[in-house]
Each structure stands twice: as C-alpha cells, then as structure tokens.
Amino acid sequence: IFHNSIIMIWSSKPALIKWLRSRALNECVKLNSGGVCSQEAKCGFAIILMALYWCTECIPLAMTALLPVVLFPMLGIMEASEVCVQYLKDSNMLFFGGLLVAIAVEHWNLHKRIALQVLLIVGVKPSLLMIGFMSTTAFLSMWISNTASTAMMLPIANAVLQQLCDTEARAEEREMGLRAAKDGQDNETEQKYEKLSKGMSLSVCYSASIGGTATLTGTTPNVILKGQIDELFPGNGGIINFASWFGFAFPNMVLMLALSWLWLQFLYLGFNLKKSFGCGTKKETDQEAFQVIKDEYKKLGRMTFAEACVLTIFTLLVLLWFTREPGFIPGWATVLFNKDKEFVTDGTVAILMSSLFFCIPSKFPTCRGSADDDDDFSTLLNWDIVHEKMPWNILLLLGGGFALAHGSEVSGLSIWLGECLIPLQSIPPFAISILLCLLVAMFTECSSNTATTTLFLPILASMAIAIQIHPMYVMLPCTIAASLAFMLPVATPPNAIAFSYGNLKVIDMAKAGFVLNFVGVLIINLAVNTWGAAMFDLNTFPSWANITKTP
C-alpha cells in the first residue's frame, strides 16, 4: 500500500491508479486466504519493503529505518507511541557514549600520536611495516570509526612507502653508475613498490573492518546484536556486555588479523624472510623512511593537557566497562547498584564518562591569564563539534532495527517464521552456522553491514527458537560475519578509501577478499565452537530463550 501510494503521487494517470488499487486489494485477499495471519503478512510486507529500500538505497538508509513509524501504525501492527519508544534504547545510549569518546580522541589527534608511536617501535621493514599498520589500525578501529582510522592511516602508509621507493631508487642509481641499467632498475623498483602499495592499502582497510569486531562499540552490528538479544529475550540476564563481548571477540580478531597478514604477505611480498624482515640489515632506505615517521611524530609536539585528559577518561571508561560485570567475580555495578535489578548498564557508564568531556577544560587552569581569552575556558568538547562529527543516521538505523524486531514479535511473524524453519533440525548446528555466515558475508558485500544485521538477526532468533539451539550460536557468528566486507570497493567505506589511495583494481580487492571471506567464516565458527561455547554455554538451549508467546 505504501509503495503503491508513492507511485500514485508520482503518477497522475487514473488508469494506473485504478490498476494499482485493484492489484493491492487482490494481494491482500491472497494473503488473508492463504492461511497466513494478516498481522504477520502486514509485518512481513513492511520488512520486505524496507529490505528492498536498504539494498537499493533508493532513499537514505536512515529514512528507510524510520518507515516503521509510518507503516506499523497504519497497518494496525502497533500503536505509534509503542513504535517510537523502540528508537531510543539502552544500546543506543551505549553507542552514543562510545561515539562521543571517539570524537574526542579524533578531535585532539590522540589516535595519530598512538599510531606513529607504534610505527616507530616496529620499524620500516616491509613485513614489519605491514604488521605495524595492521595492528595499529585494528586497535584504533576498536574505539573509533573504521572510516576514520583508515582515512588517517593510509596517507601515512603512502608517505612512508613513497620515501622508501625514492630513497632506494637513488641508492641504486649511485651503485649502478650506468644510465641504461638505471632505467631498467628504476622500473623494477617502481613495480615492486606499486605492488607493495596495493598490499599495504588492503592491509589497512581490512584490519579496520577486523578491528571493529573486537569491542562492543567498535562497529554498529555488534551493538545491534546486543539490542536485538535484549529486545527479543528480555530474560537473558545480560549475556552480552562489554567484558563478555571482548573476551570472545578479541582472540577471534587477533587470529583473523594474523591470518590476513599471512595471506597479504603471500600475495604481495612473498615469503623471502631476508627481504621482508631485513634479517639484521639496515640500509639507508630504511633510515630515511624511518625519519619520515619520526618527523610526523615531532610535528605533534609534546602531549598536551587536553590529550592527557582524553587519554585518562578513555582509560577509565574501558576499565569501568571491564569491571562492571566481568562474569567470574561480582562487578562494581553488582555490588553497589544491581543487587535486585540491572539499574546500571554499559550505556550508563558510557554517558557518565563522556559527559566529562563537556566539563573539563582543554587547558590546565592557571591563576594568570586574561578573562577575554575564550580558549582558556573551552572544554575538551563542545556541542558544535559533536553535532558536526556525530553520525546521527546510525542511531536511527539502530532504532529501525529494534522497531522491526519488536514488530515481528508483536505481530507473530517471528513465531510463524520459526515454524517454517523447523525442518532445519535435521541439519547439524555447526553446518547451519557456517552456511548462514557465508550467506551474510556475501550479502554484506552489496549492502551495509548495519542493514544486513538488522534484517537477518530477528529471523535467526526465530530459527534458533524453532530448532531448539542457543540463539547466540547463530546470531553471534553472523553478526561478526557482517563485518567481513572484503571483496568490493563499495562494500564498506574503508574499502572505498583504500581503492582511491592504493592504485587498486577491483580484481585486486576481489582476489584478496574472496579468500579472506572464507577464512574469516571458518575462524568465527572455530571460535564459537571452542571458547565461545564455554563462555556462553552455547551447547544447551537456555530457559530464557524458550518463548511460547501466541500472536
């Protein structure tokens, strides 16, 4: 009906309008006479329509996420007030607080200082340089956006590689002495560094996507999973929090990062240890390239009061997240606040600590100074900076996903889907998990990971209830698989940035990413069936997932 109404407004032809009305009426009759409850059919129509809009991006993703506010009340699924409440949950507050911290880190250039310091430690040998860039980008992506970490690291990588190429070309020119030989050597050097540049660009954008999976606030799908679990299974006992997610996802991230490095090393550097690692040699090329990184670090100057404050708040926030409910011992929140109910959550901590950015001055307070100097009284963050850098559309996307999940539950669509998926009981759970992860990994190549997880997770929850397996057994690996967008430049912003920086062709990214997609799916399922099963007790069907609600 909504889709047809758009066409009616766009077209003024009475014949077309009459045909659309009759077609819509016929479809409604078919749905109601086919044994499917009309509420379920209406909710299914809304989800399919939003899926098409999300995949084609015919209107902005955030506006598509707002369609439940229109569709659910008009179709009689939920009241408008009930729908709107879904758009501001605890998970949104957690993500909002995490984004405020990321904005503060970026605003005061703390992320660049950390990155350059790591590169000064690892050195400039090709393999070590790739390890340094990958580990640094992954670490930054755990706390700030994947796009920001990629956009910051790639120019540094290109500057270092260009310096290595120029210095090696000059050194070989002096050694050869012959002009003809020099021309051939220059071509060989340029080809070598062009190939290395491709590998370095791919390593940065891939590690950004991989690093975001390690923390609960690292990328949007992780927060969506927490929100969907809390929405669909309110009695889950807080199975997902910052500490539990990190305990599962961080080892998985390290393993994926190591294997990604090995694959890119094989593709673009080979396994010549003497050339790749240097084996004790120290050429002029390395010294000059190292000087480039050193000069960039010197430009930052000494750590300012504002950087120190941001680093302190960031460290305290992480410590409070880890110790709120560590799992093996009672956390501070349990002892002080959550004795009967879960009053304090990770979102509470995120908002508390991020609010300090608006209270602490950016310069150390002194007795001297002019009262007219506004900079002396500026805080670490102000709302103008937040308003400019905050990705507000992501908050709406999160809310749209929660609204869809709640609509599926209220309308009975989730129960109907679960009954349809009961035949999957004959398939081993590990095979179901692998197949679903491959499906999600392929789907996310042509759709945003946020839209992918929003659409798939409610269906996966219904399937898990129907076939009596732990919902986290399929929802957790598929959530991480949604971040495995390695094959296409349009799959994710880090890929697009690398495509413009590294002289890459689509075939270069597809060749490297195709293998990494499969490697990633296998690693995720290895993690789920080993330490993940032990952490979340995934081999048993939990009592909180036994929902027998009738529509």
LINTA-V240242 format. One line per field, one symbol per residue. phi: phi as a letter, one per 30 degrees, with the letter a starting at -180 (. if undefined). burial: 1 if it has 24 or more other C-alpha atoms within 12 Angstrom, else 0. A space follows every 10 residues. Layout:
BEGIN
phi: ???
burial: ???
END
This chain:
BEGIN
phi: .ddddddddd ccdedddddd dddddddddd ddcciceddd dddddddddd ddddddhdbe eddddddedc dddddidbdd dddddddbcd dddddddddd dddddddcid dddddddddd ddicdedddd dddddddddd ddbcdedddd dddddddddd dddedddddd ddddddicdd ddeddddddd dddddddddd dddddddddd ddddbdcdae eddddedddd ddbdcdiidc bddddddddd dddddddddd dddddddcbi cdddddcjhj dbcdeddddd dddddddddd iddddddddd dddedddddd ddcdadjdbd dddddcbcdc bddcbddddd dedddddccd ddbddbddjd ddddddcdcd bbddddddcd dddddddedd dddddddddd didddddddd ceedddceed dddddddddd dddddbbddd dddedddddd ddddddchbe eddcdddddd ddcdcccbdd daeedddddd cchdcedddd dddddddddd dddddddddc dddddchddb ddddcdcbdc d
burial: 1000000000 0000000001 0000000000 0000011111 1111111011 1011100000 1111111111 1110111100 0011011111 1111111111 1111111111 1111111111 0111111111 1111111111 1111111111 1111111111 1111111110 0100000000 0000110011 0111111111 1111111111 1111111111 1111111111 1110010111 1111111111 1111111111 1111101110 0000011000 0000110111 1111011000 0000011111 1011001101 1111111000 1010000000 0101111111 1111111101 1110000000 0000000011 1100010011 1011111111 1111111111 1111111100 1001000011 0111111111 1111111111 1111111111 1111111111 1111111111 1111111111 1111111111 1111110111 0111111111 1111111110 1110110100 0100111000 0
END
